[in-house]
Structures are given as structure tokens and as C-alpha cells.
């Protein structure tokens, strides 16, 4: 029902981490609502690094250990692997008919998969860190989104077609409020191309500790020797907020400017 | 049998999300969109692949376009390509050229945009040159040249210098107020006035001298300036040098430089100082070329101290 694309030609900005934990949030909510989690979410990994695929492989391996200790399994996260030079347009539409959410993780470089995914996406998130260099790197990605938008408008003669691109601050460190607010101010210069998300993804130390087991922040958090588990991580809340924003239950912080074509003659 | 209207409408909604024509348009839109870095490539590529009219022509009845830096190159390593061209009775890959509206004073109206090496090899092999004739103004020719030059070896230093000199001279004709400093500033990347000045002077290095080095790519700016300095030596007789170099070829520029130093005989006996060092001798001497030569024998103990002492002695002597 909903296609969400994560993309930015700069790598290491937290695309895969956000995509994984967002899928954790979706599954966690489905469990709470007693829904079938097997059709809740699918992640399409279109990155040559196969970050998500490897992550889920580690999750599967760890699941065996978890099952022997607790007698229950970790929720299953479905992954589809694609190549960066694949066209995803039709694949995503097909997956959208099966799953409630289709999350697309693209590589941190210029790739066809991203270009072909943005047109059919309900929301395109551009994760970036609060640094000037990262903000500058957003421009080529926004350029491509605008290109797809303009081309589609020209081909179909549909001036109302827009791609819902959203700038998402990620890996925000605790105590760097100045950088955070500065980055948001700079982002306002890009409002002709994208909205600014009202969510910011914090840098969570625990992610480094749990990634070798393929766990998300929504899974029970392990102790040092991974024999005992406590409740899910408190900072998972940011991903719940992100999910609420995707569902439209929560507004974006600043909406993208709409270009109004006036019929009134120039004065 | 029960029908759930809600499920039906949900299924209908899913099916209607994108129609086939919308999906086709979406695919087309994404195929046509480009990252900023891809845009230049697209232009170059399409021009590079543009099909021209293929003709076969006597290479001597063509001339090289002066807008392509590679066309200023003197090809010294044509043995392999010439053999290949002889074997195939001409060049297999056509060179890109354009037809000029009027013939020049030599009656030539075909201008080679890219493919000077293939042209030179065809001349040497006495074979006809296969040419792809395109319609191109200077702007388009520049793009064709850029596309053709992409991935090929960079031009050597003297070729660069000749090209710069040609461009500078032409710009100077158009605007007499142009200075070397201004010309240096418009280069990408910007170079200093001094470097540009040297480069323009290097363009006048005699061709017969440049052709003695079989690997012109190995010329560095420093070595070329050294060559220029040696050529400006008052005691050098260029006519005699040209005669002595008639059958000489050097693999590297260093070979030519050493030959020139020996030819001029510029090692000076004057201002020479030496000190004994473990039954051997360390020396320092000033050469006529202005360079200072320091000789330290191998395996000297306390090397740094000895060098320091040597330089101090030399400074006192100065």
C-alpha cells in the first residue's frame, strides 16, 4: 500500500539503518495490532554492498540461538535483492500489491534503481547528517528527483504530478543542537525541491552492538554475552514517529513549496 | 456466498494505483532523468557515436584542425600502427573530419578533428585515410574532440606548449591587450604567469631536437626548462649539435640532457672544493650552467655532518 524510498548519492548517512529500523517499527506495530506480519513489510535492497541482505542473514543465524534460549522466534523481515542498475518501477508496484509497506534501500552512489523507484514512491526520504558537506551532496539527488518529475509531467501533460521528497536528518548526536538547527535552516533553501521531515533519527550506540546479530531497536535488546534480553531500545521512538509521518498521521515540519501558476496578467 | 465491499474496493484501489500507460511514462521519465555528472557525458557520447559519411582520401590532402590539442602532437611511435595500417590497407576506425566551405591556399578542404595519429600513420604507410565526414561547427568539433580524446593518453608537455602558444598568438591577434598573466589565469587549473611564460617559450624548442627523444611523454616541466637553459648556453653551436644528433635517438629526456651537457662540456674546473672522506673524496662544484653539483662517496660515516661541513667550506670559498 505504501512505497518508501531511501536514497542519497552520499554513502554512510544512515539509509540502511533507517530502512531496517523502520521495518522493525512496522512489524512491531503489526504484532501489537495482532496482524499478519508476513505481509506487513518487504525491504528491497538495491545496493551492491547488500547491507540489508547481510543484516538479515545475520538475523536468521542469530534467530536459532534466540529460539533455543527463549523458545520463540524473532519476527521475520522479508528482503528482496536487486541490482543498482535494475529498473525497479514495475517490481515495486507488484510488491506493493502484496505487502503493506515496500521499503527501498538504494546505494550511496548515482544509480538507476533510485531513479526508477522515485516515480512510484509514496514518499522519498533523503537521509543526511547535519554537516554542510552532506547538505551539498543532496543537490545531485534532488536534481534527479526533479528530472523524473519534470519528464513525467512533459510526457503525460500532468502538471499536478509531484514526488514527495523529504529531507531527513540522521545520525544526530546528542548535544549537537547547534549543528542540528543550523542544518535545518540551510535545508530551507531546498524547499523548492523537498519538504523537511519533522523527525530526526538519533545516533544510537546500541545499533553498533546489535548489528552483528541482525537485531533492530524494536527487538529485545541483548546483554553483553547475548544470553539475556531486556525490552526494546527506548530510542526506537524516532522510527515510530517516522512511520506516523509516512502514514500521514504526523505532518512534515516544513512542506515543500508549491509553484503556483497564476492566470492573472503581469502588472 | 458473501461479498466484502471493503475488500473489493481495496483491491480495486490497488489495481488502479498505476495504469499501464502511467507505468510506461514513469519508466520513460526515469530513463530520461540524469544526475548532473551524467549530463556532459550524454552530449559527448551522442556526438561521438554520430554517424558521418565515410570516404577514403589521400591523407596529404587533409589538414589538422587546430582546436584539438592532440593535433599539435608529433607522433614518434608510429611503428606498430603503421604496420597495422599497411596490413589492413588503411585505417579500420575512421578518423572524424569536417569539410570546409572553401579550400585553403593548398587546395585542402578536409579538416581532421580527431585522429591525427592515424593520419600520420597513413601518410607513413602511403595508404588512403578513411574519414567519417560530419557536419560540425567549432563548438561541436570541440565536443567531438573531447569525446574522442577521452580515455587516450594525455598529450606530452611540448604538444601542450605548442597548443598554448597557438591559442595565445591567435587571442593576441584578436585582442592586443592580452597579457601572459591574463592568459595564465584563464587556464583550468590556473597556472602562474612564470610557468605560462616558460611554456610559451618551450613551444619554440626546435623540432629536430624534440624528435630525438622516442618517449616524449617522459618530458617533465623541470626537464624541459633545463633543456631550454642548456640551449641558451653561449658556447653551444646549434648547427654542430644538429649535425651530431642526426642519427641519435634517446629513450628518455635524461639521455638527451646528458648528451647536451657532455656536448657543451660545461663542467667547470673553477669554484671547485673537495674534502677527504675515508680514503675517498667528497666534492662540491659550481657548473657553468649555474647548477651546483655535490658528490658524496657511498658508505660515508656521519654523512649529514660531512655534507654540512662541505657546504660550509664551499660557502666560505664563495
Interface residues (C-beta under 8 A of the other chain):
Chain A: X1 X9 X87 X89 X90 X93 X96 X97 X110 X112 X115 X116 X118 X119 X120 X139 X140 X143 X144 X147 X148 X149 X151 X152 X155 X156
Chain B: X14 X15 X17 X18 X22 X23 X25 X26 X27 X28 X29 X30 X31 X32 X33 X34 X35 X36 X37 X38
